[in-house]
């Protein structure tokens, strides 16, 4: 048989891979699956927002209406008197809490970035032991160190109130900030970038300032939000290291609530005022917060 009479064998048809079907449960791509997902999300949203609804509705009621009208019912007479009373009582401490939370977030984030860089990319003998000892600070309960901490603060000579709380929160924020930045630098910043800066003659500080810090925005977003929220919502350190005259807003909110004859409407309004800054921070920076957490989770 000549070569001209040989016909090539027909190619086998390429079969498309079959889409996998879920073995059990509802397919979320189907209309039924999407409907079930939305129903569950709405249920969870209602459960989460129920306390906020009670706070808001109660804060807009008058004192005599709270005992008569149910907590779930809308007020028959809308009033903002409780909001005015709460803001008058909380305004001085509201400003002081910003003086606490902003320095704590910036200082502890800067220290955590420096520690994370040294422990991840500028190795030295015993780096793992140092990192373990730093992380150990995350697991020390606050209650266990309150009395020694007050003695240390007294020996240092820090004035009570916001300066003492800034120092305490910065010290307690170093472990978590160091952990976040160490993981971020270890998984995100390439070793070749550090070696290139060494070849160019840059030392550790110059490399950190000129090369590492411009790449650290996701890590700073995470640590700043974390530390700002922790300092703003703290009550235990505040009750030990300050008082209503020089302390943060959580102390003033506790005083506003009262003990013998509490004003529930003013307390609810005060709770909402206290939570607004942290709520706005998460609304504005929430997407970058999640992105920063995920940036240091896996290698790119």
C-alpha positions as CSV (number, residue, x, y, z in Angstrom):
1,X,0.0,0.0,0.0
2,X,1.5,3.3,-1.0
3,X,1.8,6.3,1.3
4,X,-0.7,8.3,-0.7
5,X,-3.5,5.8,0.1
6,X,-2.9,5.9,3.8
7,X,-5.5,8.0,5.6
8,X,-5.0,9.2,9.1
9,X,-7.1,7.8,11.8
10,X,-9.9,10.1,12.9
11,X,-9.2,12.0,16.0
12,X,-11.3,11.2,19.1
13,X,-13.7,13.9,19.9
14,X,-12.7,16.0,22.9
15,X,-15.2,15.6,25.6
16,X,-15.9,18.5,27.8
17,X,-15.5,17.9,31.5
18,X,-18.8,17.4,33.2
19,X,-19.6,19.9,35.9
20,X,-19.5,18.4,39.3
21,X,-22.8,18.3,41.2
22,X,-22.8,18.6,44.9
23,X,-23.2,15.3,46.6
24,X,-25.7,16.7,49.1
25,X,-27.4,19.8,50.1
26,X,-28.7,22.7,47.9
27,X,-26.8,23.9,44.8
28,X,-26.2,27.6,45.6
29,X,-26.2,28.4,41.8
30,X,-29.7,27.3,41.4
31,X,-32.6,29.8,42.1
32,X,-33.6,27.7,45.1
33,X,-30.1,27.7,46.5
34,X,-29.8,31.5,46.1
35,X,-33.1,32.0,47.7
36,X,-32.1,29.9,50.7
37,X,-28.8,31.8,51.0
38,X,-30.6,35.1,51.0
39,X,-33.1,33.9,53.6
40,X,-30.4,32.7,55.9
41,X,-28.5,36.0,55.5
42,X,-31.6,38.0,56.3
43,X,-32.3,35.9,59.4
44,X,-28.7,36.3,60.7
45,X,-28.9,40.1,59.9
46,X,-32.1,40.4,61.9
47,X,-30.6,38.5,64.9
48,X,-27.4,40.7,64.8
49,X,-29.4,44.0,64.5
50,X,-31.9,43.2,67.2
51,X,-29.8,44.7,70.1
52,X,-29.0,47.8,68.1
53,X,-32.8,48.2,67.4
54,X,-33.6,48.0,71.1
55,X,-30.8,50.5,71.9
56,X,-32.0,53.0,69.3
57,X,-35.7,52.7,70.1
58,X,-35.2,53.0,73.8
59,X,-32.9,56.0,73.5
60,X,-35.7,57.9,71.7
61,X,-38.3,57.3,74.4
62,X,-39.1,59.4,77.4
63,X,-38.4,58.1,80.9
64,X,-42.0,57.5,81.8
65,X,-42.7,55.7,78.5
66,X,-40.0,53.1,78.9
67,X,-41.8,51.4,81.8
68,X,-45.2,51.5,80.0
69,X,-44.3,50.9,76.3
70,X,-42.7,47.6,75.5
71,X,-39.0,47.6,74.5
72,X,-39.8,46.4,71.0
73,X,-42.5,49.1,70.3
74,X,-41.7,52.3,68.6
75,X,-42.0,55.4,70.9
76,X,-45.3,57.2,70.8
77,X,-43.5,60.5,71.5
78,X,-40.1,60.9,69.8
79,X,-37.6,62.8,71.9
80,X,-33.8,63.5,71.7
81,X,-33.5,64.7,75.3
82,X,-31.7,61.5,76.3
83,X,-29.2,62.0,73.5
84,X,-28.5,65.6,74.7
85,X,-28.0,64.4,78.2
86,X,-25.7,61.5,77.2
87,X,-23.6,63.8,74.9
88,X,-23.2,66.4,77.7
89,X,-22.0,63.8,80.1
90,X,-19.7,62.0,77.6
91,X,-18.2,64.8,75.5
92,X,-15.1,65.4,77.6
93,X,-14.2,61.8,77.8
94,X,-15.1,61.3,74.2
95,X,-12.3,63.7,73.2
96,X,-9.9,62.1,75.7
97,X,-10.5,58.7,74.2
98,X,-9.4,59.9,70.8
99,X,-6.2,61.2,72.6
100,X,-5.8,57.6,73.8
101,X,-6.8,55.5,70.8
102,X,-4.9,57.4,68.0
103,X,-1.4,57.4,69.7
104,X,-1.9,53.8,70.8
105,X,-2.7,52.7,67.3
106,X,0.2,54.5,65.6
107,X,2.9,53.8,68.2
108,X,2.2,50.1,68.7
109,X,1.8,49.6,64.9
110,X,5.2,51.3,64.3
111,X,6.9,49.1,67.0
112,X,5.2,46.0,65.6
113,X,6.4,46.7,62.1
114,X,10.0,47.2,63.2
115,X,9.9,44.0,65.3
116,X,8.2,42.0,62.5
117,X,10.8,43.1,60.0
118,X,13.7,42.2,62.2
119,X,12.2,38.8,63.2
120,X,11.3,37.8,59.7
121,X,13.9,39.2,57.2
122,X,16.8,40.3,59.3
123,X,17.6,37.2,61.3
124,X,19.9,37.1,64.3
125,X,20.9,34.3,66.7
126,X,18.0,33.5,69.0
127,X,15.3,35.2,66.9
128,X,12.8,32.4,67.3
129,X,13.2,32.5,71.1
130,X,12.7,36.2,71.2
131,X,9.6,35.9,69.0
132,X,8.2,33.2,71.3
133,X,8.8,35.4,74.4
134,X,7.0,38.3,72.7
135,X,4.0,36.2,71.7
136,X,3.8,35.0,75.3
137,X,2.6,38.4,76.2
138,X,-0.6,37.8,74.3
139,X,-1.6,35.0,76.6
140,X,-1.1,36.8,79.9
141,X,-4.5,37.7,81.4
142,X,-5.0,41.4,82.2
143,X,-6.3,40.5,85.7
144,X,-3.0,38.8,86.6
145,X,-0.8,41.8,86.1
146,X,-3.0,44.7,87.3
147,X,-1.3,45.1,90.7
148,X,2.3,44.8,89.4
149,X,1.4,47.0,86.5
150,X,0.2,49.8,88.8
151,X,3.4,49.5,90.8
152,X,5.5,49.8,87.6
153,X,3.5,52.8,86.4
154,X,3.9,54.4,89.8
155,X,7.7,53.8,89.8
156,X,8.0,55.2,86.3
157,X,6.2,58.3,87.4
158,X,3.6,58.5,84.6
159,X,0.6,60.7,85.5
160,X,-2.7,58.9,85.9
161,X,-5.2,58.9,83.1
162,X,-4.5,59.0,79.4
163,X,-0.7,59.0,79.5
164,X,-0.7,55.8,81.6
165,X,-3.3,54.1,79.4
166,X,-1.3,55.0,76.3
167,X,1.8,53.3,77.8
168,X,-0.1,50.2,78.9
169,X,-2.0,49.7,75.6
170,X,1.2,50.2,73.6
171,X,3.0,47.5,75.7
172,X,0.2,45.1,75.4
173,X,-0.3,45.8,71.7
174,X,3.3,44.9,70.8
175,X,2.8,41.1,70.7
176,X,-0.2,41.1,68.3
177,X,1.3,43.8,66.1
178,X,4.6,41.9,65.9
179,X,2.8,38.7,65.0
180,X,0.8,40.4,62.2
181,X,3.8,42.1,60.7
182,X,6.1,39.1,61.0
183,X,3.6,36.9,59.1
184,X,3.0,39.7,56.5
185,X,6.7,40.3,55.8
186,X,7.6,36.5,55.8
187,X,4.9,35.7,53.2
188,X,4.7,38.9,51.1
189,X,8.0,40.7,50.9
190,X,10.5,38.7,48.7
191,X,13.9,37.9,50.0
192,X,15.5,39.1,46.8
193,X,14.3,42.6,47.6
194,X,16.2,42.6,50.9
195,X,19.3,41.2,49.2
196,X,19.2,43.8,46.5
197,X,19.1,46.6,49.1
198,X,22.1,45.0,50.9
199,X,24.0,44.9,47.6
200,X,23.2,48.6,47.1
201,X,24.8,49.3,50.5
202,X,21.6,49.9,52.6
203,X,21.7,48.9,56.2
204,X,18.9,47.6,58.3
205,X,17.3,50.9,59.1
206,X,17.6,52.3,55.5
207,X,16.1,49.1,54.1
208,X,13.2,49.2,56.6
209,X,12.5,52.9,55.9
210,X,13.0,53.0,52.2
211,X,12.0,49.5,51.0
212,X,9.8,47.8,53.6
213,X,7.6,50.7,54.9
214,X,6.2,51.6,51.5
215,X,5.0,48.0,51.1
216,X,3.5,47.8,54.6
217,X,0.2,49.6,54.1
218,X,-2.0,46.4,54.4
219,X,-0.3,45.4,57.6
220,X,-0.7,48.9,59.1
221,X,-4.4,49.0,58.2
222,X,-4.9,45.8,60.2
223,X,-2.9,46.8,63.3
224,X,-4.2,50.4,63.4
225,X,-7.9,49.2,63.3
226,X,-7.2,46.5,65.8
227,X,-5.4,48.7,68.3
228,X,-7.8,51.6,67.9
229,X,-10.7,49.4,68.6
230,X,-9.0,47.7,71.6
231,X,-8.0,51.0,73.2
232,X,-11.4,52.6,72.5
233,X,-13.4,49.7,74.0
234,X,-11.2,49.0,76.9
235,X,-12.7,49.1,80.4
236,X,-10.5,47.0,82.6
237,X,-7.3,49.0,82.2
238,X,-9.3,52.2,82.3
239,X,-11.0,51.4,85.7
240,X,-7.6,50.5,87.3
241,X,-5.5,53.3,85.7
242,X,-7.9,56.3,85.6
243,X,-11.1,57.7,86.9
244,X,-14.1,59.7,85.6
245,X,-12.2,63.0,85.6
246,X,-9.3,61.8,83.4
247,X,-10.3,58.5,81.9
248,X,-11.8,57.3,78.6
249,X,-15.4,57.1,77.5
250,X,-16.0,53.7,78.9
251,X,-15.6,55.0,82.5
252,X,-17.9,57.9,81.7
253,X,-20.5,55.6,80.2
254,X,-20.5,53.4,83.3
255,X,-21.0,56.5,85.5
256,X,-23.8,57.6,83.2
257,X,-25.6,54.3,83.7
258,X,-25.8,54.9,87.4
259,X,-26.5,52.3,90.1
260,X,-29.6,53.1,92.2
261,X,-31.9,54.8,89.7
262,X,-30.5,54.3,86.1
263,X,-31.7,56.4,83.2
264,X,-32.2,53.7,80.6
265,X,-32.8,56.1,77.7
266,X,-29.7,58.1,78.4
267,X,-27.7,54.9,78.9
268,X,-28.8,53.5,75.6
269,X,-28.0,56.8,73.8
270,X,-24.6,56.8,75.5
271,X,-23.9,53.3,74.4
272,X,-24.7,54.2,70.8
273,X,-22.5,57.4,71.0
274,X,-19.7,55.3,72.4
275,X,-19.8,52.7,69.7
276,X,-20.1,55.2,66.7
277,X,-16.3,55.8,66.2
278,X,-15.4,52.1,66.0
279,X,-18.4,51.4,63.9
280,X,-17.4,54.1,61.4
281,X,-13.8,52.8,61.3
282,X,-15.0,49.3,60.4
283,X,-17.5,50.6,57.8
284,X,-14.9,52.8,56.1
285,X,-11.8,50.5,56.4
286,X,-13.5,47.1,56.7
287,X,-12.6,45.9,53.2
288,X,-8.9,46.8,53.7
289,X,-9.0,45.2,57.1
290,X,-10.0,41.8,55.6
291,X,-7.5,42.3,52.7
292,X,-4.7,43.0,55.1
293,X,-5.4,40.0,57.2
294,X,-5.4,37.8,54.1
295,X,-2.3,39.4,52.7
296,X,-0.1,37.7,55.2
297,X,-1.9,34.3,55.2
298,X,-0.5,32.6,52.2
299,X,2.6,32.9,49.9
300,X,2.0,34.8,46.7
